[in-house]
Amino acid sequence: MLHWEVFNSNPAGRCILYIARDISVNRIALPLAKADGTKRDITFTLDQLGNNRDMYTLMKDILERFTFEMICIHKK
């Protein structure tokens, strides 16, 4: 189980989580958008957030770190 309160405990963690969510949602929405203005807004947002992780990558990184920590704990 992931402890979401870790992300919510500081503004930086909360921003990372929300940006990852926004990127993921916008990637899903882009091919479904019908209006040109909406497509432009989504594309602009994705461009602005492009250097950040999406939810998949963020969760993968968290799970890898968690797994590594659990391995280290069990080796002690």
N, CA, C and O of each residue as an XYZ file, in Angstrom:
304
protein
N       0.839     -1.177      0.000
C       0.000      0.000      0.000
C       0.886      1.243      0.000
O       1.871      1.314      0.735
N       0.531      2.209     -0.821
C       1.270      3.464     -0.867
C       0.632      4.452      0.099
O      -0.589      4.505      0.246
N       1.458      5.208      0.731
C       0.984      6.197      1.698
C       0.956      7.570      1.029
O       1.976      8.254      0.945
N      -0.221      7.958      0.556
C      -0.364      9.215     -0.165
C      -0.077     10.417      0.714
O       0.237     11.492      0.203
N      -0.179     10.256      2.024
C       0.096     11.388      2.906
C       1.552     11.844      2.807
O       1.875     12.976      3.170
N       2.429     10.967      2.316
C       3.823     11.366      2.103
C       3.877     12.476      1.054
O       4.615     13.448      1.213
N       3.101     12.332     -0.008
C       3.052     13.372     -1.030
C       2.400     14.638     -0.491
O       2.803     15.752     -0.825
N       1.408     14.454      0.329
C       0.628     15.583      0.821
C       1.301     16.285      1.992
O       0.804     17.310      2.456
N       2.411     15.761      2.476
C       3.060     16.336      3.654
C       3.845     17.597      3.348
O       4.193     18.348      4.260
N       4.128     17.840      2.074
C       4.835     19.077      1.728
C       4.363     19.564      0.361
O       3.906     18.766     -0.458
N       4.469     20.862      0.111
C       3.974     21.426     -1.155
C       4.657     20.843     -2.395
O       4.005     20.665     -3.423
N       5.940     20.547     -2.319
C       6.652     20.008     -3.483
C       6.114     18.624     -3.867
O       5.893     18.347     -5.046
N       5.909     17.775     -2.886
C       5.369     16.443     -3.151
C       3.974     16.509     -3.735
O       3.631     15.753     -4.644
N       3.177     17.415     -3.207
C       1.812     17.596     -3.700
C       1.844     18.073     -5.154
O       1.057     17.600     -5.974
N       2.731     18.992     -5.476
C       2.854     19.487     -6.852
C       3.279     18.366     -7.800
O       2.737     18.241     -8.898
N       4.238     17.560     -7.380
C       4.697     16.443     -8.215
C       3.544     15.502     -8.527
O       3.378     15.069     -9.668
N       2.755     15.190     -7.519
C       1.620     14.288     -7.703
C       0.574     14.898     -8.623
O       0.092     14.225     -9.535
N       0.216     16.151     -8.404
C      -0.809     16.800     -9.224
C      -0.349     16.997    -10.666
O      -1.148     16.850    -11.591
N       0.915     17.324    -10.870
C       1.425     17.477    -12.233
C       1.405     16.138    -12.956
O       1.024     16.069    -14.125
N       1.812     15.077    -12.274
C       1.781     13.738    -12.872
C       0.355     13.367    -13.262
O       0.118     12.810    -14.334
N      -0.586     13.682    -12.385
C      -1.993     13.409    -12.682
C      -2.457     14.214    -13.893
O      -3.113     13.674    -14.783
N      -2.121     15.498    -13.929
C      -2.554     16.353    -15.033
C      -1.993     15.886    -16.367
O      -2.704     15.871    -17.371
N      -0.724     15.507    -16.380
C      -0.117     15.012    -17.620
C      -0.840     13.755    -18.093
O      -1.173     13.637    -19.272
N      -1.079     12.832    -17.192
C      -1.726     11.575    -17.563
C      -3.140     11.798    -18.071
O      -3.535     11.213    -19.079
N      -3.896     12.626    -17.395
C      -5.277     12.902    -17.810
C      -5.297     13.607    -19.160
O      -6.114     13.279    -20.020
N      -4.405     14.569    -19.350
C      -4.373     15.283    -20.628
C      -3.966     14.380    -21.779
O      -4.469     14.541    -22.891
N      -3.069     13.437    -21.540
C      -2.693     12.492    -22.601
C      -3.872     11.610    -22.997
O      -4.025     11.251    -24.165
N      -4.692     11.268    -22.028
C      -5.893     10.476    -22.326
C      -6.914     11.334    -23.070
O      -7.567     10.860    -23.999
N      -7.049     12.583    -22.665
C      -8.077     13.466    -23.229
C      -7.752     13.944    -24.642
O      -8.665     14.161    -25.439
N      -6.484     14.110    -24.963
C      -6.115     14.717    -26.240
C      -6.742     14.031    -27.457
O      -7.341     14.718    -28.285
N      -6.630     12.711    -27.600
C      -7.228     12.103    -28.795
C      -8.763     12.140    -28.784
O      -9.389     11.944    -29.826
N      -9.362     12.384    -27.643
C     -10.823     12.420    -27.537
C     -11.393     13.821    -27.732
O     -12.594     13.980    -27.950
N     -10.538     14.832    -27.654
C     -11.002     16.218    -27.771
C     -11.468     16.485    -29.196
O     -10.824     16.074    -30.161
N     -12.594     17.178    -29.313
C     -13.163     17.454    -30.631
C     -12.895     18.889    -31.076
O     -12.638     19.131    -32.256
N     -12.950     19.829    -30.163
C     -12.780     21.238    -30.523
C     -11.298     21.572    -30.685
O     -10.456     21.131    -29.903
N     -11.005     22.353    -31.705
C      -9.610     22.744    -31.951
C      -9.024     23.520    -30.781
O      -7.853     23.340    -30.445
N      -9.821     24.380    -30.157
C      -9.352     25.154    -29.013
C      -8.983     24.262    -27.841
O      -7.992     24.502    -27.153
N      -9.781     23.243    -27.623
C      -9.504     22.299    -26.541
C      -8.230     21.519    -26.826
O      -7.397     21.334    -25.939
N      -8.080     21.062    -28.063
C      -6.856     20.347    -28.444
C      -5.629     21.236    -28.259
O      -4.590     20.788    -27.773
N      -5.765     22.510    -28.655
C      -4.656     23.458    -28.509
C      -4.312     23.659    -27.038
O      -3.136     23.676    -26.673
N      -5.339     23.812    -26.183
C      -5.100     23.998    -24.749
C      -4.417     22.785    -24.126
O      -3.493     22.927    -23.324
N      -4.874     21.599    -24.498
C      -4.279     20.372    -23.957
C      -2.825     20.249    -24.418
O      -1.938     19.940    -23.622
N      -2.593     20.491    -25.700
C      -1.233     20.405    -26.240
C      -0.318     21.420    -25.563
O       0.819     21.098    -25.219
N      -0.803     22.632    -25.371
C      -0.013     23.667    -24.701
C       0.341     23.236    -23.281
O       1.484     23.383    -22.848
N      -0.636     22.709    -22.564
C      -0.402     22.257    -21.186
C       0.622     21.130    -21.158
O       1.523     21.132    -20.318
N       0.494     20.177    -22.058
C       1.459     19.073    -22.114
C       2.859     19.586    -22.432
O       3.844     19.095    -21.882
N       2.945     20.570    -23.316
C       4.255     21.159    -23.628
C       4.853     21.839    -22.400
O       6.050     21.712    -22.139
N       4.029     22.553    -21.653
C       4.506     23.261    -20.466
C       4.959     22.306    -19.372
O       5.897     22.602    -18.631
N       4.294     21.166    -19.272
C       4.598     20.200    -18.216
C       5.529     19.084    -18.695
O       5.778     18.125    -17.964
N       6.034     19.208    -19.899
C       6.775     18.135    -20.559
C       7.985     17.593    -19.838
O       8.350     16.438    -20.060
N       8.621     18.365    -18.990
C       9.825     17.886    -18.300
C       9.512     17.165    -16.994
O      10.423     16.847    -16.230
N       8.261     16.910    -16.738
C       7.835     16.240    -15.504
C       7.406     14.815    -15.801
O       7.165     14.450    -16.952
N       7.313     14.018    -14.753
C       6.887     12.625    -14.900
C       5.369     12.530    -14.976
O       4.654     13.303    -14.337
N       4.886     11.575    -15.764
C       3.466     11.282    -15.756
C       3.174     10.312    -14.610
O       4.090      9.862    -13.921
N       1.911      9.998    -14.414
C       1.530      9.161    -13.266
C       2.157      7.776    -13.348
O       2.597      7.237    -12.332
N       2.203      7.195    -14.538
C       2.807      5.871    -14.694
C       4.270      5.887    -14.252
O       4.701      5.027    -13.484
N       5.027      6.865    -14.738
C       6.453      6.946    -14.403
C       6.652      7.248    -12.932
O       7.540      6.685    -12.291
N       5.830      8.134    -12.396
C       5.934      8.467    -10.975
C       5.675      7.233    -10.116
O       6.432      6.953     -9.186
N       4.615      6.501    -10.421
C       4.296      5.304     -9.639
C       5.385      4.246     -9.785
O       5.727      3.569     -8.816
N       5.922      4.105    -10.977
C       7.016      3.149    -11.203
C       8.224      3.520    -10.343
O       8.822      2.654     -9.705
N       8.579      4.800    -10.326
C       9.711      5.258     -9.518
C       9.472      5.028     -8.030
O      10.377      4.620     -7.302
N       8.253      5.291     -7.589
C       7.914      5.088     -6.175
C       8.013      3.610     -5.815
O       8.576      3.255     -4.779
N       7.471      2.757     -6.665
C       7.497      1.321     -6.373
C       8.911      0.758     -6.403
O       9.254     -0.108     -5.599
N       9.734      1.249     -7.330
C      11.127      0.797     -7.358
C      11.852      1.210     -6.086
O      12.607      0.420     -5.518
N      11.633      2.432     -5.639
C      12.277      2.893     -4.404
C      11.772      2.107     -3.200
O      12.550      1.711     -2.333
N      10.468      1.888     -3.160
C       9.873      1.125     -2.064
C      10.432     -0.295     -2.041
O      10.780     -0.811     -0.979
N      10.518     -0.922     -3.201
C      11.052     -2.283     -3.296
C      12.496     -2.326     -2.821
O      12.880     -3.222     -2.070
N      13.300     -1.356     -3.258
C      14.699     -1.283     -2.838
C      14.792     -1.135     -1.317
O      15.604     -1.802     -0.675
N      13.967     -0.268     -0.746
C      13.992     -0.070      0.704
C      13.595     -1.339      1.449
O      14.175     -1.654      2.488
N      12.609     -2.071      0.926
C      12.177     -3.296      1.573
C      13.278     -4.363      1.501
O      13.482     -5.113      2.455
N      13.975     -4.424      0.379
C      15.092     -5.368      0.247
C      16.183     -5.033      1.263
O      16.724     -5.926      1.915
N      16.501     -3.754      1.396
C      17.532     -3.346      2.352
C      17.134     -3.664      3.778
O      17.970     -4.083      4.579
N      15.873     -3.470      4.100
C      15.392     -3.748      5.459
C      15.489     -5.241      5.746
O      15.896     -5.632      6.839
N      15.122     -6.076      4.786
C      15.127     -7.519      5.001
C      16.536     -8.104      5.043
O      16.738     -9.188      5.591
N      17.508     -7.401      4.470
C      18.895     -7.887      4.505
C      19.552     -7.635      5.849
O      20.553     -8.270      6.177
N      19.004     -6.717      6.628
C      19.618     -6.381      7.921
C      19.390     -7.451      8.948
O      19.841     -7.321     10.086
